[in-house]
């Protein structure tokens, strides 16, 4: 560190000095031997050596000590100063007092250096403090470094009036008068001492005058120092916590409110929950709480040490004195006793069980008015169980914030340096706003050349960073087995967003034996996100973690893994036709160029196959008919985009199938005759332009949704559609039919949505008398539709009718029609109102009269 020069006033007077029996060898020829006795500040002081190293004034300070104690030893060394020193040390504060000086070292040099390396200086003015030239020179040094380095000075007036210090009255006047008579002391130096006394004497501090117990005062000083030090972050520290919305959290605490408030912070691992709670604790705990405590890493610590040990930590920290806890029951009793009716501020970080909350927080009724408790965890349901309110979800960072955080780790600046912007954005996009990933990757790349950055980018495509994956996997490890299976299915077999409706639950629950509540659990544990529109999505790094877990099932042989999601792996498995009995799900989206054909026969060995999702492309060729060989006993889900054959093989009868999607395929006729598919819920053959007829659906009585949108060659609907009693949605946009059904009454009590838009050949709407629960009808663009079946008048649950661009002249004629939907809104429509091609009728929900 660079050498700094202290006050010039002391440079003219070099004095010989000796502290106890130790001499300063480097100045022995220029010093007069004199003992300092038991005083902290020597009676004589020749010169404060100027060769002490310090840090650069511009750089971020690196403190060695947190508190420097300045005092006159004969007055307070064995009493007040010692008690204060012990209390500060007990609180974990790094304290320097003059007995820290090592034998054989120059005393003045060490003291000067200790002042420079301290954040705070506590000056204890006692009756005879000013009689010591050592003390006064020490005080002058403290004031000098307060101006140079933002050293904070805290005065304690120990049985001394503050006005006596700043005005040099009483014993201070007597001491200065004696110094002025001393020919060895320069008058300029005395002026420096006076100015120092004036400055420090005007600072707010603690006045001890015998009207309170000193032990109480010492505890208050120690508590204030502890809180000041905890909340004194450097600007650099706050920059590293960029975009963590601690300000919003502090507002949620409502510090002025007297109610007991328990705040929850949740999110996936690596989102910065611990940092947020630490900032809040450091800032808010300075308020006047009677008890304060913070425990981190409770999930891990409870396993390693047990809850009784954490109870001991909580209570010892709250009273700032170590206590004994023998077991958890004893801890429960002590917690009730010590925290009951007290105004407390407690932070419990990384909680993952009810037992932990019960042991460490207990009943909120115990806490006194104004108490605040912050709980961080990965499970929002756990927070709701404990009736935590409000609950704050830590969201991923926006691009700008993420780039700033990454840059702080990678460049030690808030933005990328020249030539590194594009690569930086690649890593920021990879991290997707996860602070942990941004910090880990930024630190890894710090100081490396561009070639190393490019290499790491390529490596991440093949091998995820283990530091990131290990943190994310903690949430996965805490799941039950079925929940783990669901998570892996979503991570490996699904892409993009999925709407949380009955269709989604049918896709998942029916196909793989999952339960709806497990989807909720994944959302609560932040392993899934649910938008306000009901869309589910998963963070890309969580997907990567799930895929990595599956690949670890058998790194060398893809056929022995439970799920397959890479086309190259599927090719190898089908080519080798070995070890593929473990595969339960296949989801291949890639359209890589392939010179060799896929071996369809190898599918016959996949006896556990339940889920098959494949996107066909012209570059992918099969050797044989894949469905001919596919095992059907366990098969629940098929989605085959661009299926290349005109029909199913006759031997392919997937009786347990629940979801069938073969959109944009070459199918002309799916199957001949009737096929028993009692479990089928979803049938989607949309955009199969060669499809000429809907298959016989008599054997699929439990169908809930059918979609034939864009099947432009489809001109006739199979009459079996009329017996689908469970059907809820019929979508046939842009097909060539003239009528949906005709003749006898069709009873479809569960039908909710009927969409026949842009069926330009449609000449009439069907008789809907048997569809009393229909809610939405779409007939937009049916240009040849000139008549509405009168059954529309009896649809009591109708909410929406879209008839833009039809040939309808009137909806109905004659008698009064009342269509009631429970609503406070009412609209009137003339029964003879003509519809123009540009008119849209939308009633949602409405009452027509």
TIKE-867263 format. One line per 8 residues: number of its first residue (from 1); their letters; for each residue y, z, x of C-alpha. Coordinates in steps of 0.001 Angstrom, whole numbers, plus 500000, padded with zeros to 6 digits. Example, Ala and Ser with C-alpha at 12.3 -4.5 7.8 and 13.67 -1.06 7.14 Angstrom:
<atoms>
1 = AS = 495500,507800,512300 | 498940,507140,513670
</atoms>
This chain:
<atoms>
1 = XXXXXXXX = 500000,500000,500000 | 503563,499377,501147 | 505618,502144,502749 | 508471,503559,500687 | 511444,505548,502001 | 512427,508674,500072 | 515800,510427,499869 | 518036,509879,502882
9 = XXXXXXXX = 519528,513335,502520 | 516473,514897,504035 | 516217,512519,506992 | 518924,514228,509038 | 517232,517585,509148 | 513901,517817,510899 | 512536,521341,510821 | 509568,523016,512378
17 = XXXXXXXX = 507211,524245,509726 | 503743,525684,509359 | 501803,526213,506098 | 499577,529265,506479 | 497940,528567,509895 | 497857,524746,509669 | 500319,522623,511603 | 501321,519023,511259
25 = XXXXXXXX = 500142,517526,514507 | 502128,514320,514196 | 505452,516207,514187 | 504557,519293,516191 | 507164,518547,518872 | 509973,518398,516324 | 509094,521260,514003 | 509736,524959,514041
33 = XXXXXXXX = 506732,527094,513236 | 507172,528905,509938 | 504673,529978,507348 | 504979,528962,503774 | 503062,532044,502717 | 501708,531873,499213 | 504568,529723,497965 | 503946,526292,496587
41 = XXXXXXXX = 507310,525251,498010 | 507857,526107,501679 | 510851,528143,502727 | 511696,525652,505443 | 511344,521897,505407 | 512454,519736,508290 | 511718,516309,506880 | 509509,514541,504356
49 = XXXXXXXX = 507620,512002,506419 | 508460,508474,505347 | 505230,506759,506231 | 503344,507557,503005 | 501793,504456,501396 | 502594,503463,497834 | 501898,500584,495573 | 504253,497718,494988
57 = XXXXXXXX = 506975,498580,492521 | 506375,495393,490573 | 502619,495660,490239 | 500706,497585,487605 | 500562,501223,488905 | 497279,502627,490079 | 497454,506360,489527 | 495433,508830,491573
65 = XXXXXXXX = 496699,511881,489682 | 497821,512297,486128 | 499862,515495,486653 | 501666,516895,489709 | 502509,520604,489534 | 505718,521795,491217 | 506153,525599,491306 | 507209,528573,493438
73 = XXXXXXXX = 503994,530276,494511 | 505145,533884,494723 | 506395,533767,491129 | 503568,531970,489282 | 500714,530849,491547 | 498275,533584,490513 | 499399,533758,486874 | 500986,531104,484668
81 = XXXXXXXX = 500529,528144,487020 | 496864,528945,487620 | 496148,529299,483898 | 497903,526011,483164 | 496027,524287,486007 | 492654,525492,484689 | 493435,524397,481120 | 494509,520910,482196
89 = XXXXXXXX = 491409,520492,484375 | 489195,521617,481482 | 490655,518810,479392 | 489640,516296,482041 | 493175,515747,483363 | 493537,514908,487056 | 495913,517565,488409 | 497450,517959,491858
97 = XXXXXXXX = 498655,521307,493130 | 499345,522189,496715 | 495915,523686,497402 | 494638,520072,497136 | 496191,519468,500571 | 493446,518883,503107 | 493352,520834,506343 | 494500,518819,509334
105 = XXXXXXXX = 496750,516559,507219 | 500507,516591,507363 | 501505,518718,504375 | 504768,516962,503575 | 503186,513500,503771 | 500400,514442,501355 | 502773,516039,498878 | 505059,513004,498934
113 = XXXXXXXX = 502126,510693,498412 | 500763,512844,495582 | 504114,512666,493767 | 504172,508892,494101 | 500614,508593,492793 | 501130,510776,489705 | 502039,509767,486156 | 503631,513092,485198
121 = XXXXXXXX = 505332,515880,487128 | 505423,519331,485533 | 508191,521374,487163 | 507853,525126,486560 | 511301,526652,487054 | 510873,530354,487741 | 513300,533076,488862 | 513069,532353,492592
129 = XXXXXXXX = 512305,528613,492422 | 515709,527582,493852 | 515429,530040,496744 | 512823,527726,498296 | 514219,524725,500168 | 510681,523272,499990 | 510766,523441,496184 | 514201,521863,496003
137 = XXXXXXXX = 513253,519019,498331 | 510102,518516,496259 | 512245,518414,493105 | 514589,515854,494682 | 511586,513700,495600 | 510273,513924,492036 | 513621,512808,490596 | 513801,509934,493074
145 = XXXXXXXX = 510353,508634,492105 | 511112,509144,488438 | 513804,506515,488868 | 511720,504224,491087 | 508386,504317,489374 | 508833,505689,485853 | 507375,509064,486777 | 507700,511301,483708
153 = XXXXXXXX = 509131,514776,484329 | 508321,517706,482052 | 510238,520925,482829 | 508941,524415,481992 | 511549,527158,482100 | 509499,530228,482940 | 511618,533288,482115 | 514632,531253,483157
161 = XXXXXXXX = 517372,529981,480860 | 517604,526165,480973 | 521410,526434,481274 | 520993,528490,484463 | 519057,525589,485970 | 521415,522771,485019 | 524592,524796,485745 | 523189,526743,488729
169 = XXXXXXXX = 523918,530173,487315 | 522149,533497,487806 | 519410,533432,490447 | 519941,529699,490895 | 523610,530319,491780 | 522588,532990,494269 | 520018,530697,495858 | 522426,527788,496272
177 = XXXXXXXX = 525067,530111,497735 | 522530,531204,500349 | 521623,527583,501166 | 525286,526669,501639 | 525623,529443,504226 | 522623,528136,506141 | 523963,525991,509017 | 520669,524128,509236
185 = XXXXXXXX = 521066,522669,505744 | 523372,519692,505297 | 525820,519897,502414 | 524848,516376,501250 | 521261,517518,500841 | 522416,520522,498827 | 524341,518129,496538 | 521114,516164,496060
193 = XXXXXXXX = 519330,519366,495042 | 522116,520283,492608 | 521989,516837,490980 | 518216,517110,490648 | 518545,520528,488934 | 521185,519147,486597 | 519073,516140,485657 | 515796,517984,485109
201 = XXXXXXXX = 517550,520968,483510 | 518853,518631,480809 | 515379,517341,479951 | 513524,518651,476921 | 510759,521014,477958 | 509102,524352,477248 | 511144,527550,477385 | 508962,530608,477983
209 = XXXXXXXX = 510852,533810,477321 | 508183,536343,476343 | 508286,535897,472555 | 504898,534092,472353 | 501508,534424,473966 | 501370,532391,477151 | 497791,531309,476360 | 499013,529665,473152
217 = XXXXXXXX = 501835,527900,474964 | 499462,526673,477686 | 497058,525262,475078 | 499911,523414,473379 | 501117,521968,476689 | 497587,520891,477581 | 497044,519314,474172 | 500298,517377,474374
225 = XXXXXXXX = 499519,516165,477877 | 496044,515050,476838 | 497393,513040,473914 | 500250,511574,475940 | 497881,510384,478628 | 495396,508953,476135 | 498065,506914,474366 | 499797,505688,477506
233 = XXXXXXXX = 498292,502196,477814 | 499802,499660,480142 | 500982,496347,478704 | 498007,494705,480376 | 495614,496942,478453 | 497185,495947,475155 | 497086,492262,476065 | 493337,492529,476551
241 = XXXXXXXX = 493099,493843,473006 | 494993,490838,471667 | 494890,490231,467911 | 493050,493440,467084 | 494916,494445,463974 | 495338,498132,464755 | 498794,498127,463158 | 497291,497257,459794
249 = XXXXXXXX = 494704,499988,460244 | 497370,502556,461047 | 499123,501595,457813 | 495842,502173,455955 | 495771,505742,457252 | 498934,506675,455277 | 499790,509468,457639 | 502272,511015,455238
257 = XXXXXXXX = 499716,511316,452436 | 497999,514665,451881 | 494753,513232,450554 | 491590,513176,452653 | 491204,509568,453771 | 488066,508053,455301 | 488557,504557,456717 | 485691,502181,457509
265 = XXXXXXXX = 485734,499409,460119 | 482783,497027,460128 | 481758,493738,461666 | 479165,492184,463933 | 478728,493423,467482 | 481360,492262,469945 | 484191,492000,467408 | 486256,494826,468941
273 = XXXXXXXX = 485605,497661,466477 | 485414,500273,469246 | 488634,499079,470867 | 490399,499151,467535 | 489264,502696,466762 | 490263,503807,470276 | 493786,502417,469892 | 494174,504052,466496
281 = XXXXXXXX = 492916,507399,467782 | 495244,507306,470783 | 498248,506491,468618 | 497619,508488,465488 | 496040,511626,466932 | 499443,512554,468377 | 500390,513595,464867 | 500055,517256,463971
289 = XXXXXXXX = 496338,517548,463300 | 494646,520906,463725 | 491410,519383,465008 | 490879,516070,466826 | 487681,514504,468035 | 486232,511088,468865 | 482619,510138,469584 | 481593,506681,470790
297 = XXXXXXXX = 478231,504869,470791 | 476685,507200,468189 | 473800,504833,467481 | 472606,504951,471093 | 473640,508521,471857 | 471830,509948,468831 | 468598,508382,470089 | 469089,509604,473650
305 = XXXXXXXX = 470571,513065,473036 | 469954,513933,469408 | 472410,514814,466656 | 472762,518464,467729 | 474197,517331,471057 | 476679,515063,469265 | 477674,517944,466986 | 478374,519998,470092
313 = XXXXXXXX = 480512,517203,471535 | 482427,516805,468265 | 483225,520495,467892 | 483873,521194,471586 | 486356,518338,471705 | 488026,519467,468494 | 488790,522982,469821 | 489045,521849,473466
321 = XXXXXXXX = 486540,524430,474556 | 482819,524124,475119 | 480615,525743,472498 | 476859,526102,472153 | 474851,524319,469437 | 471174,525269,469385 | 469899,522795,466807 | 471175,520572,463999
329 = XXXXXXXX = 471103,523311,461355 | 473149,525537,463624 | 475491,522590,464188 | 475875,522117,460437 | 476885,525757,460014 | 479310,525628,462928 | 480868,522402,461673 | 481474,523873,458233
337 = XXXXXXXX = 482942,526999,459774 | 485210,525276,462278 | 486382,522236,460287 | 486556,523695,456779 | 490039,523331,455298 | 491433,522112,458619 | 493601,519026,458941 | 491305,516919,461125
345 = XXXXXXXX = 491379,513525,462794 | 487896,512283,463672 | 486614,508926,464944 | 482888,508209,464655 | 482048,504972,466452 | 478949,502811,465909 | 477285,504795,463142 | 474093,503284,461740
353 = XXXXXXXX = 472467,505912,459492 | 473172,508402,456714 | 471796,511204,458894 | 474500,510619,461489 | 477275,510727,458888 | 475834,513871,457311 | 475506,515635,460669 | 478901,514651,462063
361 = XXXXXXXX = 481200,514243,459060 | 479492,516214,456328 | 481227,516580,452981 | 484798,515302,452760 | 485580,518295,450528 | 485459,520531,453609 | 488435,518839,455237 | 491959,520053,454653
369 = XXXXXXXX = 494808,518005,453120 | 495972,515106,455269 | 492676,514764,457159 | 491686,511335,458476 | 488240,510088,459489 | 487559,506616,460954 | 483999,505284,460937 | 482964,502077,462686
377 = XXXXXXXX = 479629,500425,462031 | 477920,497100,461452 | 476810,497850,457885 | 479332,497844,455035 | 476717,499187,452611 | 476383,502349,454685 | 480145,502826,454410 | 480063,502356,450647
385 = XXXXXXXX = 477162,504808,450368 | 479357,507432,452023 | 482191,506456,449609 | 484407,505191,452405 | 487613,503626,451139 | 489271,501460,452289 | 486804,499375,454279 | 488263,496938,456799
393 = XXXXXXXX = 486275,493963,458105 | 487138,492834,461629 | 487485,489076,461436 | 486984,486605,464259 | 490071,485587,466222 | 492092,482512,465444 | 492107,479739,468061 | 495466,480703,469581
401 = XXXXXXXX = 494531,484378,469847 | 491082,483538,471207 | 492567,481297,473909 | 494928,484074,474939 | 492133,486632,475225 | 489912,484203,477143 | 492775,483379,479518 | 493427,487034,480272
409 = XXXXXXXX = 489854,487348,481533 | 489568,483939,483180 | 493035,483643,484768 | 494633,487093,484368 | 497323,485295,482415 | 497904,484647,478727 | 497307,480895,478994 | 495078,478562,481042
417 = XXXXXXXX = 496323,477250,484351 | 496846,473545,484988 | 493780,471294,484739 | 491712,473972,482973 | 492993,473638,479401 | 490296,471305,478053 | 487455,473294,479587 | 489016,476528,478358
425 = XXXXXXXX = 489082,475148,474830 | 485407,474212,475137 | 484521,477827,475874 | 486886,479135,473192 | 485236,476862,470618 | 481811,478036,471781 | 482782,481695,471321 | 484121,481036,467794
433 = XXXXXXXX = 486573,483922,467870 | 484107,486566,469098 | 486079,488810,471521 | 482980,489893,473432 | 481991,486293,474175 | 485536,485407,475205 | 485704,488318,477647 | 482214,487815,479077
441 = XXXXXXXX = 482693,484094,479638 | 486243,484485,480938 | 485192,487153,483454 | 482244,485041,484582 | 484501,482029,485242 | 487348,483930,486900 | 488197,482481,490306 | 485647,479664,490079
449 = XXXXXXXX = 486300,475971,490609 | 486133,473298,487913 | 482650,472188,488964 | 481344,475704,488296 | 483034,475713,484884 | 481343,472440,483965 | 478000,473760,485175 | 478328,476902,483052
457 = XXXXXXXX = 479256,474784,480038 | 476079,472730,480451 | 474016,475859,481033 | 475196,477452,477766 | 473811,474473,475842 | 470344,475315,477134 | 470458,479068,477794 | 472711,481485,475856
465 = XXXXXXXX = 474493,484174,477863 | 472255,487294,477783 | 475175,489758,477756 | 476424,488259,474522 | 473000,487847,472929 | 471942,491434,473738 | 474913,492884,471861 | 474413,490591,468867
473 = XXXXXXXX = 470697,491317,468689 | 471298,495022,468069 | 472032,494248,464413 | 468933,492070,464148 | 466710,494776,465656 | 467852,497184,462946 | 466543,494986,460118 | 463304,495388,458212
481 = XXXXXXXX = 460618,492790,458868 | 461287,490716,455742 | 464998,490805,456478 | 464316,489585,460014 | 462279,486713,458600 | 465100,485783,456243 | 467639,485868,459061 | 465486,483644,461268
489 = XXXXXXXX = 464952,481202,458386 | 468702,480919,457863 | 469434,480633,461577 | 466770,478017,462297 | 466222,476070,459086 | 469635,475873,457434 | 472945,474490,458606 | 476470,474655,457247
497 = XXXXXXXX = 477419,476684,454200 | 475342,477536,451166 | 476642,478528,447783 | 475252,481835,446557 | 473969,480797,443163 | 470582,480595,441483 | 469817,477362,443313 | 470274,479029,446684
505 = XXXXXXXX = 468131,481992,445748 | 465458,479633,444429 | 465551,477700,447689 | 465062,480815,449747 | 463359,483422,447579 | 460822,481097,446058 | 460183,479048,449181 | 459592,481857,451623
513 = XXXXXXXX = 458956,484943,449551 | 462367,486456,450237 | 464301,488762,447926 | 467873,488475,446761 | 468730,491972,447926 | 467900,490985,451504 | 470614,488336,451418 | 473026,491091,450397
521 = XXXXXXXX = 471808,493260,453280 | 472521,490503,455800 | 476037,490154,454370 | 476580,493916,454542 | 475468,493954,458176 | 477828,491052,458966 | 474952,488785,459938 | 476080,486496,457126
529 = XXXXXXXX = 479546,485877,455745 | 480319,485223,452100 | 483550,483466,451179 | 485613,484108,448082 | 484044,480961,446619 | 480530,482310,447074 | 479676,480254,450156 | 477377,481752,452768
537 = XXXXXXXX = 477819,480944,456430 | 476572,482282,459749 | 478472,482544,463029 | 477264,479907,465487 | 476434,482527,468120 | 474289,484396,465593 | 472457,481154,464817 | 471992,480636,468536
545 = XXXXXXXX = 470629,484151,468864 | 468149,483562,466018 | 466965,480314,467538 | 466610,482005,470922 | 464457,484738,469351 | 462136,482078,467895 | 461951,480172,471166 | 460954,483380,472943
553 = XXXXXXXX = 457881,483599,470692 | 456286,481065,473026 | 458701,479532,475553 | 456289,476941,476920 | 454486,475775,473754 | 456703,474923,470747 | 453613,474583,468537 | 453005,478300,468804
561 = XXXXXXXX = 456429,479200,467438 | 456995,480051,463791 | 459884,477647,463256 | 460820,474275,464697 | 464356,472853,464684 | 464498,470335,467560 | 463240,466763,467182 | 462023,466643,470769
569 = XXXXXXXX = 459905,469749,470166 | 458461,468233,466995 | 457621,465055,468878 | 455794,466992,471610 | 453866,469033,469049 | 452807,466004,467018 | 451981,464043,470142 | 449754,466748,471651
577 = XXXXXXXX = 448222,467764,468302 | 447470,471243,469672 | 448447,474855,468999 | 450441,474123,465853 | 448830,476539,463414 | 451699,479041,463778 | 454405,476742,462405 | 455808,477912,459057
585 = XXXXXXXX = 459002,475897,458900 | 460395,472616,460228 | 464049,471616,459965 | 465019,468574,462019 | 468488,467096,461632 | 468797,465110,464834 | 468735,461333,464870 | 467857,460822,468515
593 = XXXXXXXX = 466688,457400,469619 | 462884,457494,469871 | 460785,454748,471416 | 457454,456242,470382 | 456192,456953,466890 | 455599,460398,465449 | 451944,461171,464876 | 451648,461911,461131
601 = XXXXXXXX = 448006,463009,461389 | 448938,466071,463421 | 450655,467506,460312 | 447201,468219,458927 | 446842,471126,461383 | 449955,472921,460106 | 448134,475092,457601 | 450949,477658,457308
609 = XXXXXXXX = 453702,475112,456716 | 455921,476276,453867 | 459258,474635,454614 | 459798,471000,455615 | 463315,469614,456073 | 463602,466233,457754 | 466390,463690,458071 | 464894,460263,458461
617 = XXXXXXXX = 466762,457593,460408 | 465999,453993,461411 | 465327,455186,464965 | 462451,457415,463851 | 459085,455781,463161 | 455846,457371,461972 | 452305,456486,462878 | 450620,456953,459498
625 = XXXXXXXX = 451870,458389,456225 | 453145,461927,456851 | 452677,463232,453281 | 449086,462006,453289 | 448249,464520,456014 | 450676,467325,455203 | 448987,470561,454136 | 450123,471639,450670
633 = XXXXXXXX = 448517,475035,450064 | 451530,476962,451407 | 454167,474264,451019 | 457131,475493,448970 | 460121,473440,450059 | 460583,469745,450872 | 463897,468132,451718 | 463486,464670,453167
641 = XXXXXXXX = 466658,462675,453526 | 465904,458951,453690 | 462164,459141,452966 | 460951,455738,454051 | 458037,455033,451678 | 458103,453804,448060 | 455980,456590,446589 | 453904,459644,447344
649 = XXXXXXXX = 450299,459254,448480 | 447887,459951,445618 | 446289,462862,447484 | 449619,464659,447995 | 449792,467266,445233 | 451920,470245,446352 | 451111,472564,443449 | 453157,475460,444869
657 = XXXXXXXX = 456303,473414,445512 | 459525,475012,444240 | 462210,472728,445695 | 461934,468951,446062 | 464828,466949,447471 | 464318,463366,448621 | 467784,461937,448228 | 468878,458593,449657
665 = XXXXXXXX = 465234,457541,449959 | 463328,454286,449497 | 461288,455710,446616 | 460626,453350,443739 | 458204,455517,441797 | 457625,459112,442922 | 454169,459522,441389 | 452081,457888,438693
673 = XXXXXXXX = 450941,459761,435614 | 451389,463516,435304 | 451363,465995,438162 | 451025,469760,437742 | 453969,471422,439497 | 454344,474670,437588 | 456498,476292,440281 | 458947,473430,440717
681 = XXXXXXXX = 462525,474560,440018 | 464721,471924,441666 | 464169,468130,441640 | 466785,466029,443461 | 466237,462290,443871 | 469930,461376,444025 | 470961,458046,445570 | 467426,456656,445523
689 = XXXXXXXX = 468739,453214,444615 | 465283,451683,444228 | 464063,454301,441747 | 463189,452562,438482 | 461827,455448,436444 | 461855,459205,436254 | 458355,460574,436823 | 456404,462309,434068
697 = XXXXXXXX = 457667,465899,434236 | 455307,467345,431642 | 453550,469351,434362 | 456845,470803,435661 | 457710,473006,432705 | 459763,475447,434830 | 462267,472939,436162 | 465805,474332,436107
705 = XXXXXXXX = 467782,471516,437663 | 467360,467746,438023 | 469665,465325,439821 | 469358,461537,439664 | 472937,460717,440637 | 473430,457271,442141 | 469984,455936,441123 | 471529,452653,440067
713 = XXXXXXXX = 468189,450956,439228 | 467240,453757,436847 | 467590,452461,433277 | 465258,454706,431329 | 464611,458442,431135 | 461035,459598,430739 | 460597,461380,427366 | 459097,464413,429156
721 = XXXXXXXX = 462685,465520,429858 | 462794,466737,426272 | 460133,469412,426895 | 461819,471084,429902 | 462559,474368,428149 | 463932,476062,431306 | 466270,473247,432307 | 469825,474416,433037
729 = XXXXXXXX = 471429,471446,434743 | 470992,467712,434137 | 472995,465487,436498 | 472688,461725,436169 | 475983,460318,437437 | 476255,456544,437728 | 472800,455483,436484 | 471980,452569,434163
737 = XXXXXXXX = 470691,454367,431035 | 471941,453550,427562 | 470927,456863,426006 | 469517,460126,427283 | 467136,460664,424411 | 466971,459718,420774 | 465107,460574,417626 | 463742,464017,416873
745 = XXXXXXXX = 465446,467302,417642 | 465337,468295,421333 | 465473,472044,421891 | 466929,472967,425297 | 468278,476474,424825 | 468917,477045,428555 | 470868,473855,429213 | 474327,474742,430580
753 = XXXXXXXX = 475596,471585,432295 | 475163,467969,431236 | 476764,465401,433537 | 476500,461718,432649 | 479759,460481,434177 | 480064,456806,435154 | 476959,455802,433228 | 478674,452600,432188
761 = XXXXXXXX = 475804,451467,429949 | 475776,454702,427973 | 476563,453898,424362 | 476122,457285,422691 | 475871,460939,423497 | 472552,462595,422703 | 471907,464931,419791 | 472830,468334,421267
769 = XXXXXXXX = 471959,470430,418250 | 469145,472083,420209 | 471423,472834,423220 | 473455,475617,421647 | 474296,477240,425004 | 475757,474151,426624 | 478949,475043,428531 | 480047,471855,430282
777 = XXXXXXXX = 479847,468162,429367 | 480991,465382,431723 | 481295,461863,430323 | 484145,460510,432456 | 483959,456788,433239 | 481397,455951,430513 | 483350,452872,429504 | 480909,451713,426786
785 = XXXXXXXX = 480720,455116,425166 | 482459,454739,421805 | 480927,457497,419738 | 480338,461210,420113 | 477309,462634,418357 | 478466,465049,415602 | 476297,467794,417121 | 479181,468460,419521
793 = XXXXXXXX = 480773,470371,416639 | 478148,473118,416780 | 478374,473910,420537 | 479663,477457,420271 | 479551,478163,424056 | 481304,475015,425229 | 483933,475602,427921 | 484690,472215,429362
801 = XXXXXXXX = 484559,468601,428134 | 485616,465765,430450 | 485977,462341,428802 | 488361,460381,430982 | 488166,456602,430655 | 485762,456281,427714 | 485901,454033,424650 | 485888,456947,422178
809 = XXXXXXXX = 488352,456536,419331 | 487836,459935,417729 | 485801,463039,418536 | 484863,463868,414941 | 486132,463428,411419 | 486091,465378,408224 | 485557,469082,407866 | 487179,471904,409844
817 = XXXXXXXX = 485512,472480,413198 | 485742,475875,414930 | 484402,476186,418471 | 484877,479765,419609 | 484785,481016,423172 | 485783,484591,423817 | 489289,484176,425123 | 492844,485242,424424
825 = XXXXXXXX = 493987,481647,424808 | 494045,479257,421828 | 494636,475530,421698 | 494901,473338,418607 | 493545,469812,418557 | 493833,467395,415682 | 490342,466223,414614 | 491625,462624,414450
833 = XXXXXXXX = 493310,462636,417873 | 492660,459312,419635 | 491543,459339,423285 | 493206,456952,425669 | 491505,455911,428870 | 493881,458053,430941 | 493528,461255,428906 | 491586,464251,430245
841 = XXXXXXXX = 490509,466953,427835 | 489753,470217,429574 | 489147,473392,427631 | 488164,476291,429897 | 487617,478596,428070 | 489259,477686,424751 | 489341,477898,420987 | 489705,474711,418956
849 = X = 490857,474894,415383
</atoms>
